[in-house]
Amino acid sequence: MSNAGSKAAARGRRIVAWAGIVALAVGTAEAQVAVRGKVVHTMAGPPISDGVVVITGGKIAAVGSAADVRIPEGHRVLEAAVVTPGLIDAHATAGLTGILNIPHDQDQLERSEPMQPQLRALDAYNTFDELVAYVRSFGVTTLHTGHAPGELIPGQTMIVKTAGRTVEDAVVVPTACVAVCLSTAAQKEERGQSPGTRGKMMSMLRAELVRAQEYLARREKVSELGKRPTRDLKLEVLAEVLAGRLPLLVTAHRAQDIAGALRLAKEFKLRIILDGAAEAYILLDEIKAAGVPVIVHPLMQRAVGEAENLSFETPAKLRDAGIPFAFQSGYESYVPKTRVVLLEAAIAAGNGLSFDEALRGLTIDAARMLGVADRVGSLQPGKDGDLALFDADPFEYTSHCIGVIIEGEIVSDVKR
């Protein structure tokens, strides 16, 4: 092909991609697309050689070998060397953290008080931020995102797709977890401010959970009398936690802080997910016995401070212990403001995990941990048509993500 022809083809691909984004955002298109892959990793069974995924109306209609699956007339056909489910970033701040690193696009952390469970990620998420498009271009189609570690209870998290014109278009789960930070990041440095120590952090959490228990009891009593109870947004959220309807996402790196989180969960019968857990390998038996899953710290996180003992082999050690885990980009306070979760999993694949185990931590295992496996995480009929397309092994440094599909619409064809 001539140079002019190549440029014209590239322009055409960009136009098609942007048309897909617009169609998905306004919800007017009936997505009809089929993807052929030399290898298709469904995460619901063994890989399929020369596989086909058919998407109709935004949902997966058929998956199988090219010899067994007929591509309906009118479906646009894409091809790739490797096809996977859309990737899931199990903990991020993208959408609240902006790409510019200036005050007006940094909504991930409110510093006015230490406990703010009422702050909704839904109210701060920016669908148009370039950081969302950036991570999407690497195959990330689902984000568990929200307020960053830095206060004792910094706020809520939510689960979204990385496309959509408004947050209502993007949202999958409006409130997924309540974030808790048992970390030095949540300790106040100035004398006399709270919390200044680990003991104070734990006592403040206990006191607030006790207040929530009392609030629940008062609300039930008032309702029995036929009166309208006085509302408290903070305690309403923590009441959902106490009822087991919302888990706590607990950021903790030191073994003593991980132990504190497990102790709090046992005391109040809470559902928790450990976040970060740089020293998790010290307490594998305790974490396993508590039935607590782990969103592993970014393996490319700086090994300093409370994360100084992090290890590239932590995912493999969790695997060996039978503890469910998933990968995250996490929060990076400096530019470019986020890591790429695909590359985090690639490091784990080079340090004790098999290809399949690493990919599971980016797809079906992450979906199950977050409670959205009915929609995403594997390529099965009836699930959302979210796919990532690669020109070779996704975990090889020289490979590229060449296409991203969300609910049957092409939302990226940038070569990453």
Steps between C-alpha positions, in 0.01 A plus 500: 500500500624852420585748774191702410289186513639410844417847634149479356446158657623629836262795477218261417575284803503805726165618361344158561639489854366845587164410345490198731576714804224746416250221433576335832481831686153590376375141500347510152695227321415132493852361515559227242860385489697175483863449601723225367812414697784260439457430870191598700531485879141470623593452871206259513694204363816420305627747237343463156730488198358681196214623714204727438302728732169630365343805664143603425324794662793554737489146644706193413283279281745217424854386577685209343730384225467651154395156374203491740383862529330672207546876474159653421458719197548870565750455785823689471796260532821589685811284532777470758773259601374478860153581631414527870207625704518872568748555782389601850698740717401383849593828673568835338434869545480587128201720429538672838873544448553699180784489252609865535621481862356840584251584778185516287524137385611344831180387674630175642558621856311742728723618785248683720437215744626145562174302463278566200314181398223710347720629215387331180738420218197537274491875570866557415560273198589673170422283198683740268835500678782391272633268769192280457559483124869427561442192714221388266744497209696223677194273508348609833122500460392492866628712788444464872578861580443754773655699778871457561670385822595800711230541765367244747178460298558697178168409335329248276603309191297398196530279192477652153566422137772714343262647242183705513404863474375532857571310819148356471601351162819354646395374842471129576482517882445851644634413846734201510700544823574745779872577501697488825867593532700328777816661377741774595342697216196550724698605807527872573849641533419806709496450877154481649317407177317168475576233412867522580568136586380151410321468832305819437407388148354174624317664792344759269379227263354298786324803643343585165384141444346497849323826418367337184369204703321739735365697203355180352330415830352853533380500140321167545336619820380826345366315196301267725335808652402618152733799504755615245854450638755782487749422225879487536674438169823378661330251725262382226799387295667329795168330581518341154849378589380353831212328320748332266363669190817704443857376555783709636794543265783520753834640387768351724863409427675419828426160652379666821251711304378196304451323832308803629267486199433129554433564869252779424321283245463217751385732779220660295436208260596713199572405143840640403735500203867563572656762277874526448613250764875529429577271794213257439747212462574527874135429592390257230345253746305773680371657176397159366324406825306829493384436143620843388601570137789729406539768235878482471706816522626626163819305445663813356416699812802663660639268769531772764339580834233253608525328159874441533451124531284453194588212271452412134417149625207600723237389242667159467510461879131588525432245226692232688303578818166479320413866561299674223681800353468756223720772350476876527654820368446668839557867569816678390537849646739614229461519122385311294257444791433134429677179416376253237352189658591286197869565567456425871365155416780448249757537779315239705501270198877525500530433872326175577156520337405315183353692207151373584529591869614853421222546246243370748609769747419758231169347395278236658662493846476879525138487382410242763672694778308814405167321454457576128583160348145475365587776251876508444822304549448218251381450144171315528161539328283753679786699652598852394690517173822635655820384327868590480692424180877450486756444225691244712534375860345783712769461767796542264656845505511521119131411457222753446134538576356572154131526579251533783129420484245592766149360471561430134628847407857570393621757753871495421720399210811681623801269487640482855 
